[in-house]
Amino acid sequence: MAVVGDLRVLLRFQNFRRLLAVRLLSQGADGVYQIALATYVVFSPEKQTSATAIASAMAVLLLPYSLVGPFAGVLLDRWRRRQVFLYGNLLRALLASLTAVLMLSGVPDWLFYASALCVTAVNRFVLAGLSAALPRVVDPERLVMANSLSPTAGTLAATLGGGLAFVVRLVGSDSDAAVVLLAAVLYVCSALTSLRLAPDLLGPDRQQVRPRLRTALTGTARGLTEGVRHLARPARREAAWALTAMTLMRFCYGALTVMVLMLCRYAWSSGSDDDGLALLGLAVGISGAGFFAAAVLTPAAANRFGPGGWIIACAASAAVLEPALGLSFAVVPVLVAAFVLGLTTQGAKIATDTVVQSSVDDSFRGRIFAVYDVLFNVAFVGAAAVAALMLPPDGRSVALVVMVAVVYGAVAVAMARFERQ
């Protein structure tokens, strides 16, 4: 396979191997921590889980990516990136250990969420630093290859970390705190692995002249505003429509995610939290298989129908199949829907990425993708908040399923009208 061959070439670079090891351990720990947080909020026997609690957990997991993300690069251009990996992962290990203590202490929920929010906020700096450091460990000819394979390997590590958390929770320990401590151990391992890289190897160059921090931060905020204005221009309407469609589809996916969590916790658990947790793990895995299927199918589909046409096909398919499968609220149809929605959501995202990359001026592309990142995560958190208002305790909500189908249908119709014009 070409991917295996490309990875084999990259692994010849010693410092790339070391940086990749830092990424794999760090993102593997992220997967463990995030699943531990989710299972604590949803499946703790002492808690009467609500959709509001799930929405709060999603906000903790995702908002740092939106609020901190655009500004992380400003600070990373001032700090040695190797030290960010070292101290950032050690800090996350300390904060994760604190989260474990809070889980066992019966403290108010806001204190627990504050601890978790700090862990995920630091995570944004580490991930951005890993991407910024890549040009320092591979040659220019292989940089595109490294940019493709390294984040993919990190995502796989996070998925495997999440799977490990499910296994430990179901087989080895009923304590979410123990799973969080496993994440802390992996964070420490990532920090120690970073010591194999020279402190100045990953940059930034100390002699480079940089604007003052306040100027850089205000400039970043101004850049986001300029990115939005760029999208508003008539020549960029295709990118603006694609981003709007993707934001709404992400909203739908988020609302249905909360519904499935509530179904696993109450409607499908048969009185056993382990049953519900196993079904949640299965739903996550099946949705992930849909994401993988989208990566395989989308290049050919987008080439045949065009990126906009593929977004229409994804939204229309979801509009029809989501209520057809979801309104029964039975396990098998909803799991099939999880695959369908994973495929359609990720397929639309890949097509949207292509539209933005091809129709936005290069000088604005970075700012547009920063706006994209904010929209993508805020839509998911907003969907969780709406679901919290609509869902009954057992998660069965005909109104939510119908509302989501209507939104998918509206996206398909609006995009079809735009494409005809």
N, C-alpha and C positions, 0 to 999 in steps of 0.2 A: 504493500500500500504506500501511496505517495506520502501520506502523513507520517508514517513510521520512518520512512527514509529521511524526511525533512527533520524530524526530531533527532534522529541518529546524527545528522550533520551538526545540529546545534549543540548536542551534548559533547561534542569534541572541544567546545570552549569551556575551559575549567571554571571560569568565573560565572558563566551562564548556568552551569550545573549548580553552583553554590547559590546563586540568586534564585533559581528555580526551586531548590530545596527550601529556602526561606518562604517562598510563596506557597508551596504545597503544605508545609506545616502550619503556616499562618491561616490559610483559607480552610484547611481541614479543621483547625480549631474553631474557626468561625461557624462551620457547619454544625459541629458538636454543640457549641454554645447556643446557637439560634434554635436548634431543636429542643435543647434542654429548657430554654426560656418558654418556647411554645407549649411543651408538655406540662410545664409547671403551671402555666396560666390556664390551660384547657383541661388537664387531666389530674390535677392534684385532688386526692380524695377529700381533703379538708376544705376545698373550695367549691362553692356553687358558681361554676363558671357562667359568665354572661357574654353576650356579643360585645358589650361595652369593654369588658376586660380584654377580649381578643383584639378589638380595635386599638386599645391602648398599647398592647404588645406590638402590634404592627407599626404604630407610630414610633415606638422606641427603636425598632429594627430598621426603619426606612427613612425617617426624617433627617437623621444626620447626613445621609447620602445627598439629600436635597439641599439642606441649609448650610452644611459645612463644605460639601463637595466643591462648589465653584471657587471657594476661597482657599482650599487646601494647597493648591499649586503656588500661591503667593508665599506661604511659609516654607514650602518645600524648596523653593529657590533660595532660601536663606539658611536652611539647616542641612548638615551633612546627612545624606540619605541613609548611609549605613547606620548612623546613630539613631535615625528615626526607627529603623527596624529593630535595633537593639532595645532602646528605651521604650519605644511604643509597645513592643510585645511584652516586655517586663511589666509595664504599667497595666496592660490588659490582663496579664496573669494575676496581678494584685487585685484589680477591680473585679475580675471573675471570682476570685476567692472570696472577696467581700460579698458578691452576689450570693454565693453558696451559703455564707454565714447568715445573710438576711433571709434566705429561704427557710432556714432552720429556726429562725428566731421569732417568727410570727410578727414581724414589724409591719407598720402601715404600708399599703401597696405603693404609695407615691415614693417611698424611700427605696423600695426594691426597683421600681422603674427608673429612678434617677441613677442608680448604680448601673443598670443595664444600658441606659442611654449613654453613659460615659464610655462604656466598652465599645459600643458601636460607633461612637463619634471618633475615637482614636483609630478605629479600623479604617476609616475613610482616608486618613493620612498615610497609613501603611500601604493600602492598595494603590493610591495615587503615586506614592514613592516607588513602588515596584515597577509601575509602567514607566515612570520618568527615568529609572535607572537602566532600563534595557539597552539604550544606545551605548552605554559604557561597557557592556560585556559581550557584544557581538559586533561584527563588522557591518558597514553600511549595506553591503549586498544581501545580507541575511536578516536585516532588521524587520522587513515586512513579514517574513516567515516567523520570526520570534514574536512579533506583535500578535500574530494569529494563534500560534500554538501555546504560548505561555499563559494568557488568560483562560484559554480553553482547559488547559491542564489544571489551573487553579479552580475553575468551576467544578471540574470533575472531583477534585480533592474535597471541595466543600460538600458536594453531594455524598461522597463516601463518608465524610465526617458525620453528616446527618444520619446516614444509615448506621454508622457505628453507634451513635447516640441512641437510636431506636433499639439496637440490639442490646446494648448495656442496660438500658432502662427496662426492657422486657425480660432479659435473661439473668443479668448479673446483679441488678440492683433496682429496687423500687424508688430510690431516692434521686430526685432531680438534682439535688445539691452535689451528689457524687458525680453525676454526669458533667456538671459545670466545673468541678475540680479536674476532671479529665481534660476539659478544654484549657484550663489554666496550665496544666502540665504541657500540653502541646504548644501553648504560647511561649512558655519558657524554652522549650526545645527550638522553636523558631528563632528566638532571641539569641540563643547560644550558637545556632548555625550561622547567624549573620556575622559572628566574630571571625569566621573563616575568610571574610572579605576585608580588604584593607580599608581603614577609615575614610580615606579620601578617594577611593577608587570610583565610587558611584556619583561623585559630584555633590553639589554644583561647584564650579570653579570659583575659588575664593577671590581671584583678582577681577572677576566680572563686576562691572558697575551696575548697581540695582537701585531703583527708586526707593524712597523712604516707604516704610511699611504702610503708613496711613495713606500715602498716595497710591500705593499698589492696591490696597483694599478698595478704596473708592473707585479706582480705575476698573477693577473687576466688576463691581456693581454697575458702573456705567457701561461696561462691555456687554453685560446681560441685557440691559435696556436697549443698546444698539442692536443686539441680535434680534430682539423682538421687533424692532422697527424694520430691520432688514426683511424679516418674514412678511411684514405687512405690505411690502412693495408688490405691485401687480406681477412683476416678472418672477416672483417667488411664490406665487399662489399654490403651485403644486406641492411644494414642501410644507406650506402652512396647512393645506388640507390634509396631507398625509399625517402630519403631527397631531392635528386635531382628531383624526380618526383613530390613531394609535392610542391617544390619551383616553378616549372614550372606551375603547376596547380593553385597555388596562383597567379602567374603572369597573367594567363588567366582570373581568376576571377576579378582581379583588373582592367584590361583593359576593361572588359565588364561592370564593375560597373561605370566607367567614361562614357561609352557610354550611359547607362541607365539614368544617371544624365542629360546628354545633351538632350536626347530624352524627358525626363520629362520637362525640362526647355523650349524647343523650339518646338519640333515636336508634342507633345501631349497636350500642354497647352491650345490650342484654344484661345490664347490671354489673358488668365487669369493665373496669377502666382499661385493662390490658387488651380486651377485645377492641375497644374503640381506638386505642393507640395503634394496634396492629393495622386496623383499617385505614387510619390516617397515614401511616407509613406506606401502605399500598397505594392510596390515592396520590400521594406525593410522587411515588415511583412511576405510576401510570401517567401522570401529567408530565413528568420529566421525559418519559418515552415519547409523548406527543411533541415536546420541544425538539427532541432528537430527530423525529420524523420530519418536522418542519425544516430542519437544517438540510435534510437530504432532498426533500421535495421542492423547496422554494426556488432554488436556482433555475430548475427546468420550468417550473410553473410561471415564475416571473418573466422568464425569457419568452414564453408562449403568449401569456396574457398581458405582459407589461406589469411593472410594479403596482401601479394603481389598480389594474384589473385583478391582480392577485389579492390585494387588500379587500376589494369588493367581494371576491369569491370567499375569502375567509370570513368576513362579516356576515354575508348571506348564509353561509353554511352554519355558523354559530346561531344565527337568528332562528333557523328552522330546527336544528338538532338539539339545541339547549333546552327548549321547553318540551320537545318530544321525549327526551330522555330524563329530564330533571323533574317534571311534574309528578312522577310516580313516587319520588323520594325513596326509592328502593336502592339497595346497595349496588347491584350489578349495573343497572342503567346509569346511575350517577357516576360510577367509575368509568364507564364508557364515555360519558360526557366529559370527565376529567381529561381523558386522552384527546378528545375532539377539541376542547378548549385550549389545551396545551399546544396542539398543532396550529390552530387558527390564530391564537394570540402571538405565538413566536413567529409564525409565517408572516403575519402582518408587520411585526416589528422588523424582521429582516428586510422586507420590502420597503418599509419606511426609512430604514437606514440607507438603503440604496438611493431612494428619492432625494434625501437630504444631501448625501454625498455628491450626487450628480447635478443638483439644481441650485446649490448655494455657492456663492463666491468663496474661494479658498480662504480669503482673508477673514471671512466671517464664520467659517465652518466650526472652529473650536467653540466659539460663543454660542452658536446654534445648538451644538451637542450638549453644552452645559445647560441651556434652557430645556432641551429634550430630557436630560437626566432629571431635572427638577419636576417637569410635568409628569414623567413616568412614575416617579415615586409618590408624589403628592396625590396623583389620581388613585393609586392603590390605597393610600391611607384614607383619603376622602371616601372611597367606596366602603371601607371598613366602618367608618363612622355612620354612613347611611344605612348599612346593613344592621348596625347595632340598634338603630331606631326602628327598623322594620321587622326584624326576626323575632319570632316567639321563642320561648326557652328551649324547645326541642329542635329548632332549626328549620322546621317545615313551614315555608312561606310561599304560597302561590303568588302573592303580589310581587315578591322579589324576583321570582323566576320570570314572570310576565314582564316586569319592568326591564329586566336585563335583555330579554328577547326583543323588546321594542327598541331599546337603544342600539342593539346590534343591527336591527332592520333599518333604523334611521341612518346609521353609518353607511350601510350598503347602498341605500337609495341616494343619499347625498353625494357619496363618492361617484356613483354611476352618472348622476347629473353633471358633476364637474368634469368627468372624463369625456362625456359627449360634447361639452362645450369646448 
